[in-house]
Amino acid sequence: MNEEVNGLVDITETSSETSSETSSETSNELFSREWKAPDRHYVTSLRLVLMFEHGVLLATLMVVFNVGNVPFPFKFGLFLCAILLTSFLWFELVWASKRAKHLRYQVRSLDINLVKGYLFRHDVSVSFNRIQHIEVSQNPVERLFKLGTLRVFTAGTVGSDLHLPGLPNSVAHQLKAEILNEINLEPPADEDSVSA
């Protein structure tokens, strides 16, 4: 009878070890030295947002120059449309894919890093002990593709905040929970060591 009880205990210990290994594997997937790219649907969502923005701009130009009392030469209107079409093609065909290609993030045990930028490179690193709060946001296009943006707000200046777009929504929420867990595990600062 004791052997059966010991066998049961051994099975329980094995299952708890397996569950802790699984959670540590998940944590290791999130906290690693590897640079990760955004989700593959990020480019498509960027392109849809850009289409909407260019459509609003084109509609505004049409309303101002066709309905309003603004006199303008016909060539100037064609020039504006050519500029708008060129910028639309540039952003849709080149910039969106280059932006996604040059966006990488890395979450380590003490900080989160972001490298982004096609024309202008930005390298941001935020230490967990400087984080004030974290949120996951979605615009309608991101919601359509089940993507989210992880926003990390710090105790520094405005430029030190980190916005990580193009994450699958589940990964964004999981990262948020893991980072909050890491922040809560840090010991509070001693008042004696601060005043000394």
C-alpha positions in Angstrom: 0.0 0.0 0.0 2.9 2.4 0.8 4.4 1.7 -2.6 1.2 2.8 -4.3 1.1 6.0 -2.2 4.7 6.7 -3.0 4.0 6.0 -6.6 1.1 8.5 -6.5 3.4 11.1 -4.8 6.0 10.5 -7.5 3.4 11.0 -10.2 2.2 14.3 -8.6 5.8 15.6 -8.3 6.5 14.7 -11.9 3.3 16.5 -13.1 4.2 19.6 -11.0 7.7 19.5 -12.4 6.3 19.2 -15.9 3.9 22.1 -15.4 6.8 24.3 -14.0 9.0 23.2 -17.0 6.2 24.2 -19.4 5.7 27.6 -17.7 9.5 28.2 -17.7 9.6 27.2 -21.4 6.9 29.7 -22.1 8.8 32.3 -20.1 12.0 31.4 -21.8 10.3 31.9 -25.2 9.3 35.4 -24.1 12.5 36.3 -22.3 15.3 35.3 -24.6 18.4 36.8 -26.3 16.8 36.3 -29.8 15.5 39.3 -31.7 12.0 38.7 -32.8 10.0 40.1 -35.7 6.4 41.3 -35.7 3.6 39.1 -36.9 3.4 38.5 -40.7 0.0 40.3 -40.8 1.6 43.5 -39.6 2.5 44.6 -43.1 -1.1 44.1 -44.3 -2.5 46.0 -41.4 0.0 48.9 -42.1 -1.0 49.0 -45.7 -4.7 49.1 -44.8 -4.1 52.0 -42.3 -2.1 53.9 -45.0 -4.9 53.3 -47.6 -7.4 54.8 -45.1 -5.2 57.8 -44.4 -4.5 58.5 -48.0 -8.2 58.1 -48.8 -9.2 60.7 -46.2 -6.5 63.1 -47.5 -7.7 62.6 -51.1 -11.3 63.1 -50.1 -10.4 66.3 -48.2 -8.5 67.7 -51.2 -11.5 66.9 -53.5 -13.9 68.6 -51.2 -11.7 71.7 -50.7 -10.9 72.1 -54.4 -14.2 71.1 -56.0 -16.8 72.2 -53.6 -15.2 75.2 -51.9 -14.6 78.6 -53.4 -10.9 78.2 -53.6 -9.7 79.2 -57.1 -6.8 77.1 -58.4 -5.3 76.4 -61.7 -6.1 73.0 -63.2 -2.4 72.1 -63.3 -2.0 72.7 -59.6 -4.8 70.2 -58.9 -3.2 67.6 -61.1 0.2 68.3 -59.4 -1.4 67.6 -55.9 -3.0 64.4 -57.2 0.3 63.2 -58.7 2.1 63.9 -55.3 -0.6 62.1 -53.4 -0.5 59.1 -55.8 3.3 59.0 -55.6 3.3 59.1 -51.8 0.5 56.4 -51.8 2.6 54.1 -54.0 5.8 54.7 -52.0 4.1 54.0 -48.6 2.1 51.1 -49.8 4.7 49.2 -51.9 8.0 50.2 -50.2 7.7 51.8 -46.8 5.3 49.4 -45.2 7.3 46.2 -46.0 10.6 47.9 -45.1 9.2 49.2 -41.8 8.1 45.7 -40.8 11.4 44.2 -42.0 13.4 46.6 -39.9 11.3 46.2 -36.7 12.8 43.8 -34.1 12.3 43.4 -30.4 14.0 41.5 -27.6 12.8 40.8 -24.1 15.5 39.8 -21.6 15.3 39.2 -17.9 15.9 42.8 -16.9 14.9 44.9 -20.0 13.0 45.1 -23.2 14.7 46.3 -26.4 13.3 47.6 -29.7 15.1 48.4 -32.9 13.0 50.0 -35.7 13.3 52.3 -38.6 13.9 52.1 -42.3 15.1 55.6 -43.0 15.8 56.7 -39.4 17.0 54.0 -37.0 15.8 54.0 -33.4 17.2 51.7 -30.8 15.2 51.9 -27.5 16.0 49.9 -24.4 13.7 50.1 -21.3 14.8 48.6 -18.0 12.0 46.9 -16.0 12.7 49.0 -12.9 11.8 52.2 -14.9 8.4 51.0 -16.1 5.4 52.9 -14.7 2.7 51.0 -16.5 2.0 48.8 -19.5 -1.0 48.6 -21.8 -2.0 46.6 -24.9 -4.0 48.6 -27.5 -5.6 47.8 -30.8 -7.0 49.9 -33.6 -9.8 48.5 -35.7 -7.4 47.1 -38.4 -5.2 45.5 -35.7 -8.4 44.0 -34.2 -9.3 42.6 -37.6 -5.9 40.7 -37.8 -5.9 39.9 -34.1 -2.8 42.0 -33.5 -1.9 44.4 -30.7 0.5 47.1 -29.7 2.4 46.7 -26.4 2.9 50.2 -24.9 5.4 50.5 -22.1 5.4 53.8 -20.2 8.5 54.8 -18.2 9.4 57.2 -15.5 11.6 59.1 -17.9 10.9 61.7 -20.6 8.3 61.3 -23.3 10.9 59.9 -25.8 11.7 57.0 -23.5 8.4 55.2 -23.8 8.3 52.1 -25.9 5.6 51.1 -28.4 5.9 47.6 -29.9 3.4 47.2 -32.7 2.6 44.1 -34.8 2.4 41.5 -32.0 -0.3 38.8 -32.0 -2.8 39.9 -29.4 -2.2 36.8 -27.2 1.6 37.4 -27.3 1.1 41.1 -26.3 -1.1 40.2 -23.3 1.3 37.4 -22.3 4.3 39.7 -22.5 2.4 42.3 -20.5 1.7 39.7 -17.8 5.2 38.3 -17.7 6.8 41.8 -17.5 4.4 42.8 -14.7 5.3 39.6 -12.9 9.0 40.4 -13.2 8.4 43.9 -11.9 6.4 42.7 -8.9 9.2 40.2 -8.1 11.7 42.9 -7.7 12.4 43.8 -4.1 11.3 47.3 -3.1 14.1 49.9 -2.5 15.2 50.2 1.1 14.7 53.7 2.5 17.9 53.2 4.5 20.0 52.6 1.4 18.4 55.5 -0.4 19.0 58.0 2.4 22.6 56.8 3.0 
